[in-house]
């Protein structure tokens, strides 16, 4: 089974960029907003990763926040939209 987020990271498509050793960012095809994605294919973050997510969001988009409502269309690979 293929994962769109894993494919985006593997193929380094035009909307992709590394933002941390554990995370990358891409533009959501559906919502057209930045999307923070865990590089490892799993649904849950560690406590340390949660802290890093907050730091990345603060650094890259200080006037936005992460949606925080969970993953809807891809439920087995952690990702979050900036709003």
N, CA, C and O atoms as a Tinker XYZ file with bonds, in Angstrom:
   332  protein
     1  N      0.840000   -1.182000    0.000000    73     2
     2  CA     0.000000    0.000000    0.000000    64     1     3
     3  C      0.884000    1.244000    0.000000    63     2     4     5
     4  O      1.858000    1.316000    0.749000    81     3
     5  N      0.556000    2.199000   -0.817000    73     3     6
     6  CA     1.347000    3.408000   -0.974000    64     5     7
     7  C      0.818000    4.535000   -0.073000    63     6     8     9
     8  O     -0.384000    4.637000    0.172000    81     7
     9  N      1.728000    5.365000    0.405000    73     7    10
    10  CA     1.367000    6.515000    1.228000    64     9    11
    11  C      1.758000    7.777000    0.461000    63    10    12    13
    12  O      2.911000    7.924000    0.056000    81    11
    13  N      0.813000    8.680000    0.262000    73    11    14
    14  CA     1.094000    9.919000   -0.485000    64    13    15
    15  C      2.166000   10.761000    0.196000    63    14    16    17
    16  O      2.968000   11.405000   -0.480000    81    15
    17  N      2.189000   10.762000    1.519000    73    15    18
    18  CA     3.185000   11.564000    2.235000    64    17    19
    19  C      4.578000   10.957000    2.092000    63    18    20    21
    20  O      5.554000   11.680000    1.893000    81    19
    21  N      4.670000    9.652000    2.192000    73    19    22
    22  CA     5.962000    8.980000    1.996000    64    21    23
    23  C      6.459000    9.185000    0.564000    63    22    24    25
    24  O      7.649000    9.405000    0.339000    81    23
    25  N      5.551000    9.112000   -0.391000    73    23    26
    26  CA     5.925000    9.321000   -1.798000    64    25    27
    27  C      6.422000   10.744000   -2.023000    63    26    28    29
    28  O      7.392000   10.952000   -2.753000    81    27
    29  N      5.772000   11.722000   -1.408000    73    27    30
    30  CA     6.205000   13.114000   -1.549000    64    29    31
    31  C      7.619000   13.293000   -1.020000    63    30    32    33
    32  O      8.428000   13.997000   -1.624000    81    31
    33  N      7.917000   12.654000    0.112000    73    31    34
    34  CA     9.262000   12.750000    0.682000    64    33    35
    35  C     10.277000   12.009000   -0.189000    63    34    36    37
    36  O     11.360000   12.529000   -0.460000    81    35
    37  N      9.935000   10.817000   -0.619000    73    35    38
    38  CA    10.841000   10.005000   -1.423000    64    37    39
    39  C     11.155000   10.676000   -2.768000    63    38    40    41
    40  O     12.298000   10.651000   -3.224000    81    39
    41  N     10.158000   11.263000   -3.389000    73    39    42
    42  CA    10.321000   11.865000   -4.711000    64    41    43
    43  C     10.772000   13.319000   -4.669000    63    42    44    45
    44  O     11.123000   13.889000   -5.702000    81    43
    45  N     10.764000   13.927000   -3.475000    73    43    46
    46  CA    11.192000   15.328000   -3.314000    64    45    47
    47  C     10.510000   16.223000   -4.351000    63    46    48    49
    48  O     11.170000   16.959000   -5.083000    81    47
    49  N      9.183000   16.146000   -4.399000    73    47    50
    50  CA     8.458000   16.918000   -5.403000    64    49    51
    51  C      8.587000   18.421000   -5.156000    63    50    52    53
    52  O      9.170000   18.831000   -4.152000    81    51
    53  N      8.063000   19.231000   -6.039000    73    51    54
    54  CA     8.260000   20.676000   -6.013000    64    53    55
    55  C      7.724000   21.397000   -4.798000    63    54    56    57
    56  O      8.167000   22.508000   -4.506000    81    55
    57  N      6.784000   20.804000   -4.076000    73    55    58
    58  CA     6.219000   21.476000   -2.906000    64    57    59
    59  C      6.887000   21.037000   -1.611000    63    58    60    61
    60  O      6.460000   21.433000   -0.526000    81    59
    61  N      7.915000   20.235000   -1.714000    73    59    62
    62  CA     8.590000   19.635000   -0.566000    64    61    63
    63  C      9.755000   20.501000   -0.091000    63    62    64    65
    64  O     10.425000   21.139000   -0.904000    81    63
    65  N     10.003000   20.527000    1.237000    73    63    66
    66  CA    11.264000   21.061000    1.775000    64    65    67
    67  C     11.516000   20.460000    3.148000    63    66    68    69
    68  O     10.590000   20.259000    3.934000    81    67
    69  N     12.789000   20.175000    3.426000    73    67    70
    70  CA    13.192000   19.710000    4.749000    64    69    71
    71  C     13.131000   20.885000    5.715000    63    70    72    73
    72  O     13.578000   21.982000    5.381000    81    71
    73  N     12.585000   20.672000    6.907000    73    71    74
    74  CA    12.562000   21.723000    7.927000    64    73    75
    75  C     13.243000   21.268000    9.217000    63    74    76    77
    76  O     13.512000   22.084000   10.099000    81    75
    77  N     13.520000   19.984000    9.328000    73    75    78
    78  CA    14.167000   19.418000   10.504000    64    77    79
    79  C     14.578000   18.003000   10.140000    63    78    80    81
    80  O     14.065000   17.445000    9.170000    81    79
    81  N     15.482000   17.418000   10.887000    73    79    82
    82  CA    15.901000   16.051000   10.563000    64    81    83
    83  C     14.753000   15.051000   10.672000    63    82    84    85
    84  O     14.814000   13.984000   10.060000    81    83
    85  N     13.704000   15.371000   11.438000    73    83    86
    86  CA    12.576000   14.451000   11.615000    64    85    87
    87  C     11.328000   14.859000   10.844000    63    86    88    89
    88  O     10.376000   14.083000   10.764000    81    87
    89  N     11.312000   16.066000   10.272000    73    87    90
    90  CA    10.103000   16.596000    9.644000    64    89    91
    91  C     10.404000   17.251000    8.297000    63    90    92    93
    92  O     11.495000   17.769000    8.058000    81    91
    93  N      9.402000   17.208000    7.435000    73    91    94
    94  CA     9.462000   17.978000    6.199000    64    93    95
    95  C      8.142000   18.715000    6.035000    63    94    96    97
    96  O      7.166000   18.452000    6.738000    81    95
    97  N      8.141000   19.636000    5.096000    73    95    98
    98  CA     6.955000   20.436000    4.835000    64    97    99
    99  C      6.597000   20.308000    3.370000    63    98   100   101
   100  O      7.471000   20.200000    2.509000    81    99
   101  N      5.327000   20.321000    3.101000    73    99   102
   102  CA     4.864000   20.403000    1.729000    64   101   103
   103  C      3.569000   21.184000    1.710000    63   102   104   105
   104  O      2.988000   21.460000    2.759000    81   103
   105  N      3.114000   21.541000    0.521000    73   103   106
   106  CA     1.847000   22.248000    0.385000    64   105   107
   107  C      0.757000   21.199000    0.184000    63   106   108   109
   108  O      0.858000   20.341000   -0.693000    81   107
   109  N     -0.267000   21.277000    0.995000    73   107   110
   110  CA    -1.371000   20.326000    0.928000    64   109   111
   111  C     -2.092000   20.470000   -0.408000    63   110   112   113
   112  O     -2.515000   21.565000   -0.779000    81   111
   113  N     -2.229000   19.366000   -1.122000    73   111   114
   114  CA    -2.936000   19.375000   -2.407000    64   113   115
   115  C     -4.391000   19.795000   -2.260000    63   114   116   117
   116  O     -4.938000   20.471000   -3.132000    81   115
   117  N     -5.004000   19.405000   -1.180000    73   115   118
   118  CA    -6.428000   19.669000   -0.967000    64   117   119
   119  C     -6.691000   21.087000   -0.467000    63   118   120   121
   120  O     -7.534000   21.795000   -1.016000    81   119
   121  N     -5.967000   21.502000    0.578000    73   119   122
   122  CA    -6.252000   22.778000    1.242000    64   121   123
   123  C     -5.348000   23.926000    0.814000    63   122   124   125
   124  O     -5.616000   25.081000    1.143000    81   123
   125  N     -4.286000   23.619000    0.086000    73   123   126
   126  CA    -3.340000   24.630000   -0.423000    64   125   127
   127  C     -2.696000   25.447000    0.693000    63   126   128   129
   128  O     -2.466000   26.646000    0.538000    81   127
   129  N     -2.408000   24.796000    1.816000    73   127   130
   130  CA    -1.705000   25.418000    2.937000    64   129   131
   131  C     -0.502000   24.548000    3.277000    63   130   132   133
   132  O     -0.475000   23.370000    2.920000    81   131
   133  N      0.500000   25.113000    3.966000    73   131   134
   134  CA     1.648000   24.294000    4.378000    64   133   135
   135  C      1.211000   23.162000    5.293000    63   134   136   137
   136  O      0.280000   23.296000    6.087000    81   135
   137  N      1.907000   22.052000    5.156000    73   135   138
   138  CA     1.623000   20.836000    5.908000    64   137   139
   139  C      2.934000   20.353000    6.507000    63   138   140   141
   140  O      3.907000   20.153000    5.781000    81   139
   141  N      2.972000   20.164000    7.812000    73   139   142
   142  CA     4.156000   19.624000    8.479000    64   141   143
   143  C      3.984000   18.114000    8.578000    63   142   144   145
   144  O      2.946000   17.629000    9.028000    81   143
   145  N      5.017000   17.363000    8.151000    73   143   146
   146  CA     4.906000   15.909000    8.037000    64   145   147
   147  C      6.094000   15.244000    8.730000    63   146   148   149
   148  O      7.239000   15.655000    8.544000    81   147
   149  N      5.820000   14.236000    9.511000    73   147   150
   150  CA     6.860000   13.408000   10.111000    64   149   151
   151  C      7.493000   12.570000    9.007000    63   150   152   153
   152  O      6.778000   11.965000    8.208000    81   151
   153  N      8.815000   12.525000    8.952000    73   151   154
   154  CA     9.492000   11.757000    7.910000    64   153   155
   155  C      9.284000   10.253000    8.063000    63   154   156   157
   156  O      9.284000    9.521000    7.073000    81   155
   157  N      9.108000    9.796000    9.281000    73   155   158
   158  CA     8.884000    8.378000    9.535000    64   157   159
   159  C      7.385000    8.063000    9.404000    63   158   160   161
   160  O      6.542000    8.828000    9.871000    81   159
   161  N      7.074000    6.952000    8.777000    73   159   162
   162  CA     5.672000    6.585000    8.571000    64   161   163
   163  C      5.097000    5.944000    9.843000    63   162   164   165
   164  O      5.224000    4.741000   10.073000    81   163
   165  N      4.460000    6.795000   10.656000    73   163   166
   166  CA     3.726000    6.345000   11.840000    64   165   167
   167  C      2.769000    7.453000   12.258000    63   166   168   169
   168  O      2.941000    8.608000   11.868000    81   167
   169  N      1.776000    7.106000   13.040000    73   167   170
   170  CA     0.699000    8.045000   13.360000    64   169   171
   171  C      0.918000    8.881000   14.612000    63   170   172   173
   172  O      0.311000    9.942000   14.750000    81   171
   173  N      1.762000    8.435000   15.521000    73   171   174
   174  CA     1.924000    9.117000   16.807000    64   173   175
   175  C      3.315000    9.752000   16.920000    63   174   176   177
   176  O      4.307000    9.202000   16.442000    81   175
   177  N      3.360000   10.925000   17.564000    73   175   178
   178  CA     4.632000   11.585000   17.850000    64   177   179
   179  C      5.108000   11.218000   19.253000    63   178   180   181
   180  O      4.305000   10.931000   20.141000    81   179
   181  N      6.414000   11.232000   19.436000    73   179   182
   182  CA     6.969000   11.098000   20.774000    64   181   183
   183  C      6.834000   12.438000   21.489000    63   182   184   185
   184  O      6.510000   13.444000   20.857000    81   183
   185  N      7.075000   12.464000   22.784000    73   183   186
   186  CA     7.033000   13.728000   23.530000    64   185   187
   187  C      8.063000   14.708000   22.976000    63   186   188   189
   188  O      7.776000   15.897000   22.837000    81   187
   189  N      9.253000   14.219000   22.662000    73   187   190
   190  CA    10.303000   15.076000   22.109000    64   189   191
   191  C      9.893000   15.644000   20.751000    63   190   192   193
   192  O     10.145000   16.816000   20.468000    81   191
   193  N      9.276000   14.838000   19.927000    73   191   194
   194  CA     8.814000   15.313000   18.615000    64   193   195
   195  C      7.725000   16.364000   18.759000    63   194   196   197
   196  O      7.680000   17.320000   17.984000    81   195
   197  N      6.851000   16.202000   19.736000    73   195   198
   198  CA     5.806000   17.205000   20.006000    64   197   199
   199  C      6.427000   18.567000   20.297000    63   198   200   201
   200  O      5.938000   19.589000   19.814000    81   199
   201  N      7.496000   18.586000   21.080000    73   199   202
   202  CA     8.193000   19.827000   21.401000    64   201   203
   203  C      8.793000   20.441000   20.135000    63   202   204   205
   204  O      8.670000   21.642000   19.898000    81   203
   205  N      9.438000   19.608000   19.334000    73   203   206
   206  CA    10.054000   20.080000   18.095000    64   205   207
   207  C      8.999000   20.649000   17.152000    63   206   208   209
   208  O      9.240000   21.671000   16.509000    81   207
   209  N      7.850000   20.015000   17.058000    73   207   210
   210  CA     6.762000   20.508000   16.207000    64   209   211
   211  C      6.386000   21.934000   16.604000    63   210   212   213
   212  O      6.230000   22.799000   15.742000    81   211
   213  N      6.241000   22.178000   17.898000    73   211   214
   214  CA     5.928000   23.528000   18.362000    64   213   215
   215  C      7.006000   24.529000   18.001000    63   214   216   217
   216  O      6.701000   25.659000   17.619000    81   215
   217  N      8.254000   24.131000   18.116000    73   215   218
   218  CA     9.367000   25.018000   17.780000    64   217   219
   219  C      9.406000   25.314000   16.279000    63   218   220   221
   220  O      9.644000   26.452000   15.874000    81   219
   221  N      9.176000   24.303000   15.469000    73   219   222
   222  CA     9.163000   24.498000   14.016000    64   221   223
   223  C      8.049000   25.454000   13.626000    63   222   224   225
   224  O      8.267000   26.385000   12.850000    81   223
   225  N      6.867000   25.229000   14.156000    73   223   226
   226  CA     5.725000   26.084000   13.837000    64   225   227
   227  C      5.995000   27.534000   14.230000    63   226   228   229
   228  O      5.697000   28.455000   13.469000    81   227
   229  N      6.552000   27.728000   15.403000    73   227   230
   230  CA     6.862000   29.074000   15.889000    64   229   231
   231  C      7.902000   29.764000   15.014000    63   230   232   233
   232  O      7.789000   30.957000   14.733000    81   231
   233  N      8.900000   29.024000   14.588000    73   231   234
   234  CA     9.971000   29.572000   13.775000    64   233   235
   235  C      9.514000   29.889000   12.352000    63   234   236   237
   236  O      9.798000   30.970000   11.836000    81   235
   237  N      8.812000   28.960000   11.721000    73   235   238
   238  CA     8.443000   29.133000   10.318000    64   237   239
   239  C      7.227000   30.019000   10.095000    63   238   240   241
   240  O      7.188000   30.804000    9.147000    81   239
   241  N      6.242000   29.892000   10.963000    73   239   242
   242  CA     4.975000   30.607000   10.782000    64   241   243
   243  C      4.500000   31.189000   12.102000    63   242   244   245
   244  O      3.538000   30.683000   12.678000    81   243
   245  N      5.147000   32.238000   12.598000    73   243   246
   246  CA     4.787000   32.779000   13.914000    64   245   247
   247  C      3.356000   33.323000   13.981000    63   246   248   249
   248  O      2.794000   33.438000   15.070000    81   247
   249  N      2.766000   33.656000   12.846000    73   247   250
   250  CA     1.401000   34.190000   12.844000    64   249   251
   251  C      0.346000   33.135000   12.528000    63   250   252   253
   252  O     -0.829000   33.456000   12.353000    81   251
   253  N      0.772000   31.879000   12.456000    73   251   254
   254  CA    -0.155000   30.782000   12.194000    64   253   255
   255  C     -0.008000   29.760000   13.311000    63   254   256   257
   256  O      0.931000   29.818000   14.103000    81   255
   257  N     -0.935000   28.835000   13.363000    73   255   258
   258  CA    -0.817000   27.733000   14.309000    64   257   259
   259  C     -1.133000   26.439000   13.572000    63   258   260   261
   260  O     -1.698000   26.455000   12.478000    81   259
   261  N     -0.765000   25.334000   14.176000    73   259   262
   262  CA    -1.122000   24.043000   13.605000    64   261   263
   263  C     -2.584000   23.761000   13.923000    63   262   264   265
   264  O     -3.060000   24.068000   15.016000    81   263
   265  N     -3.273000   23.191000   12.989000    73   263   266
   266  CA    -4.718000   22.966000   13.121000    64   265   267
   267  C     -5.069000   22.177000   14.377000    63   266   268   269
   268  O     -5.995000   22.543000   15.100000    81   267
   269  N     -4.336000   21.099000   14.641000    73   267   270
   270  CA    -4.529000   20.345000   15.872000    64   269   271
   271  C     -5.787000   19.510000   15.948000    63   270   272   273
   272  O     -6.204000   19.127000   17.041000    81   271
   273  N     -6.397000   19.220000   14.828000    73   271   274
   274  CA    -7.632000   18.422000   14.855000    64   273   275
   275  C     -7.416000   16.989000   14.397000    63   274   276   277
   276  O     -8.377000   16.252000   14.177000    81   275
   277  N     -6.179000   16.599000   14.255000    73   275   278
   278  CA    -5.904000   15.219000   13.867000    64   277   279
   279  C     -5.837000   15.030000   12.371000    63   278   280   281
   280  O     -6.032000   15.963000   11.593000    81   279
   281  N     -5.557000   13.810000   11.992000    73   279   282
   282  CA    -5.358000   13.468000   10.596000    64   281   283
   283  C     -6.639000   12.847000   10.059000    63   282   284   285
   284  O     -7.213000   11.958000   10.688000    81   283
   285  N     -7.079000   13.307000    8.916000    73   283   286
   286  CA    -8.359000   12.841000    8.400000    64   285   287
   287  C     -8.216000   11.917000    7.195000    63   286   288   289
   288  O     -8.698000   10.785000    7.232000    81   287
   289  N     -7.574000   12.370000    6.142000    73   287   290
   290  CA    -7.522000   11.555000    4.925000    64   289   291
   291  C     -6.377000   10.542000    4.929000    63   290   292   293
   292  O     -6.477000    9.493000    4.293000    81   291
   293  N     -5.299000   10.847000    5.637000    73   291   294
   294  CA    -4.171000    9.911000    5.765000    64   293   295
   295  C     -3.974000    9.700000    7.263000    63   294   296   297
   296  O     -3.307000   10.495000    7.925000    81   295
   297  N     -4.550000    8.642000    7.784000    73   295   298
   298  CA    -4.617000    8.472000    9.240000    64   297   299
   299  C     -3.432000    7.736000    9.847000    63   298   300   301
   300  O     -3.279000    7.730000   11.068000    81   299
   301  N     -2.597000    7.123000    9.032000    73   299   302
   302  CA    -1.495000    6.331000    9.587000    64   301   303
   303  C     -0.123000    6.984000    9.435000    63   302   304   305
   304  O      0.894000    6.344000    9.700000    81   303
   305  N     -0.080000    8.246000    9.015000    73   303   306
   306  CA     1.182000    8.977000    8.872000    64   305   307
   307  C      0.977000   10.378000    9.449000    63   306   308   309
   308  O      0.193000   11.164000    8.918000    81   307
   309  N      1.693000   10.689000   10.548000    73   307   310
   310  CA     1.476000   11.963000   11.244000    64   309   311
   311  C      1.740000   13.140000   10.321000    63   310   312   313
   312  O      2.766000   13.198000    9.643000    81   311
   313  N      0.794000   14.083000   10.304000    73   311   314
   314  CA     0.932000   15.339000    9.576000    64   313   315
   315  C     -0.067000   16.333000   10.172000    63   314   316   317
   316  O     -1.057000   15.949000   10.793000    81   315
   317  N      0.215000   17.594000    9.968000    73   315   318
   318  CA    -0.678000   18.626000   10.496000    64   317   319
   319  C     -0.628000   19.856000    9.606000    63   318   320   321
   320  O      0.430000   20.226000    9.098000    81   319
   321  N     -1.782000   20.487000    9.424000    73   319   322
   322  CA    -1.904000   21.687000    8.595000    64   321   323
   323  C     -1.633000   22.935000    9.431000    63   322   324   325
   324  O     -1.982000   22.995000   10.611000    81   323
   325  N     -1.004000   23.934000    8.800000    73   323   326
   326  CA    -0.892000   25.267000    9.402000    64   325   327
   327  C     -2.138000   26.050000    9.016000    63   326   328   329
   328  O     -2.560000   26.022000    7.860000    81   327
   329  N     -2.727000   26.749000    9.982000    73   327   330
   330  CA    -3.898000   27.588000    9.672000    64   329   331
   331  C     -3.627000   29.013000   10.079000    63   330   332
   332  O     -4.485000   29.879000    9.904000    81   331
